[in-house]
Amino acid sequence: PEELGLQRASREAILGGSAEDNAVIIRAILGGELGPKRDVVLLNAAAALFAAEMVGSMQEGIGKAAQAIDSGAALDTLDRLAEFSRNPVLTGGPPMHEDPALDAALHAEAPKKQLGKSKASKKARAGVAA
């Protein structure tokens, strides 16, 4: 990591924990916290960007990842993903609201067809002509 401008860290310094602990850690990193855990995030993001040929070097990838974090774009993306995952209208997931009438109304508007679950796709999976 030193050749990329990052400091080497001990295993203990980058260790996560429970799902709740890791959620706090990632929000802290995306909120601007500096340190070895951020360096790991930068390094992993740079590797993904480089592998996808979105950057020409690991150093450029680290710069883009740091820019996404420092500008608040990465945290904004996480927040939008979290909101999407809690929205049963978009995900077809379980009810989120304490009011059963509200849940019924939301689910009534939700699409009933799930990807890959149409009659034609069931027949295709079973080897039956549609």
C-alpha positions as CSV (number, residue, x, y, z in Angstrom):
1,P,0.0,0.0,0.0
2,E,2.9,2.3,0.6
3,E,3.7,2.6,-3.1
4,L,0.1,3.9,-3.6
5,G,0.4,6.5,-0.8
6,L,-1.4,4.5,1.8
7,Q,0.0,3.4,5.1
8,R,0.4,-0.2,6.1
9,A,-1.9,-1.2,9.0
10,S,-2.2,-4.0,11.4
11,R,-5.1,-6.5,11.1
12,E,-6.6,-5.2,14.3
13,A,-6.7,-1.7,12.9
14,I,-8.9,-2.7,10.0
15,L,-11.0,-5.4,11.7
16,G,-14.7,-5.0,11.5
17,G,-17.3,-6.5,13.7
18,S,-21.0,-7.3,13.7
19,A,-23.3,-6.1,10.9
20,E,-24.3,-3.1,13.2
21,D,-20.7,-2.3,13.9
22,N,-19.8,-2.5,10.2
23,A,-22.7,-0.2,9.3
24,V,-21.4,2.4,11.8
25,I,-17.9,2.0,10.4
26,I,-18.9,2.4,6.7
27,R,-21.0,5.5,7.6
28,A,-18.1,7.0,9.5
29,I,-15.7,6.3,6.5
30,L,-18.2,7.7,4.0
31,G,-18.8,10.6,6.3
32,G,-15.1,11.6,6.1
33,E,-13.3,9.7,8.9
34,L,-9.7,9.1,8.1
35,G,-7.6,6.1,9.0
36,P,-6.6,2.6,8.0
37,K,-10.2,1.5,7.4
38,R,-10.7,4.3,4.9
39,D,-7.5,3.3,3.2
40,V,-8.8,-0.2,2.7
41,V,-12.0,1.2,1.2
42,L,-10.0,3.4,-1.1
43,L,-7.7,0.5,-2.1
44,N,-10.7,-1.8,-2.8
45,A,-12.6,0.8,-4.7
46,A,-9.5,1.6,-6.8
47,A,-9.0,-2.1,-7.6
48,A,-12.7,-2.3,-8.7
49,L,-12.4,0.8,-10.9
50,F,-9.1,-0.4,-12.4
51,A,-10.5,-3.9,-13.1
52,A,-13.5,-2.4,-14.8
53,E,-11.1,-0.2,-16.9
54,M,-12.7,3.0,-15.6
55,V,-9.3,4.3,-14.5
56,G,-5.9,3.9,-16.0
57,S,-4.1,3.1,-12.7
58,M,-4.6,2.2,-9.1
59,Q,-3.4,5.6,-8.1
60,E,-6.1,7.3,-10.3
61,G,-8.7,4.9,-8.8
62,I,-7.7,5.9,-5.3
63,G,-8.1,9.6,-6.3
64,K,-11.6,9.0,-7.7
65,A,-12.6,7.0,-4.7
66,A,-11.4,9.7,-2.3
67,Q,-13.2,12.3,-4.3
68,A,-16.4,10.4,-4.2
69,I,-16.1,10.1,-0.4
70,D,-14.9,13.6,0.2
71,S,-17.6,15.2,-1.9
72,G,-20.4,13.3,-0.1
73,A,-21.4,11.4,-3.3
74,A,-20.6,8.0,-1.8
75,L,-22.6,8.6,1.3
76,D,-25.5,10.0,-0.8
77,T,-25.4,6.8,-2.9
78,L,-25.5,4.7,0.2
79,D,-28.4,6.6,1.6
80,R,-30.3,6.2,-1.7
81,L,-29.6,2.5,-1.7
82,A,-30.8,2.2,1.9
83,E,-34.0,4.1,1.1
84,F,-34.6,1.9,-1.9
85,S,-34.2,-1.3,0.0
86,R,-36.7,-0.1,2.6
87,N,-39.4,0.7,0.0
88,P,-41.8,-2.2,-0.4
89,V,-43.4,-0.6,-3.5
90,L,-40.0,-0.7,-5.3
91,T,-38.7,-4.0,-3.9
92,G,-41.9,-6.0,-3.4
93,G,-40.7,-6.6,0.1
94,P,-42.5,-6.9,3.4
95,P,-44.6,-4.1,4.8
96,M,-42.7,-1.2,6.5
97,H,-45.5,0.7,8.1
98,E,-47.3,0.1,11.4
99,D,-50.6,1.1,9.7
100,P,-52.0,-2.0,8.0
101,A,-54.3,0.2,5.7
102,L,-51.3,2.1,4.5
103,D,-49.4,-1.2,3.8
104,A,-52.4,-2.6,1.9
105,A,-52.6,0.6,-0.2
106,L,-48.9,0.5,-1.0
107,H,-48.9,-3.2,-1.9
108,A,-52.0,-2.8,-4.1
109,E,-50.1,-0.3,-6.2
110,A,-47.0,-2.5,-6.3
111,P,-46.3,-4.5,-9.5
112,K,-47.6,-8.1,-9.0
113,K,-45.2,-9.6,-11.5
114,Q,-41.6,-10.3,-10.4
115,L,-38.7,-10.6,-12.8
116,G,-38.4,-14.2,-14.0
117,K,-41.7,-15.2,-12.5
118,S,-44.0,-14.9,-15.5
119,K,-46.0,-17.9,-16.7
120,A,-43.9,-18.0,-19.9
121,S,-40.6,-18.0,-17.9
122,K,-42.0,-20.8,-15.6
123,K,-42.9,-22.9,-18.6
124,A,-39.5,-22.2,-20.2
125,R,-37.8,-23.4,-17.0
126,A,-40.0,-26.5,-17.0
127,G,-39.1,-27.2,-20.7
128,V,-42.6,-26.5,-21.9
129,A,-43.2,-24.4,-25.0
130,A,-44.9,-21.0,-24.2
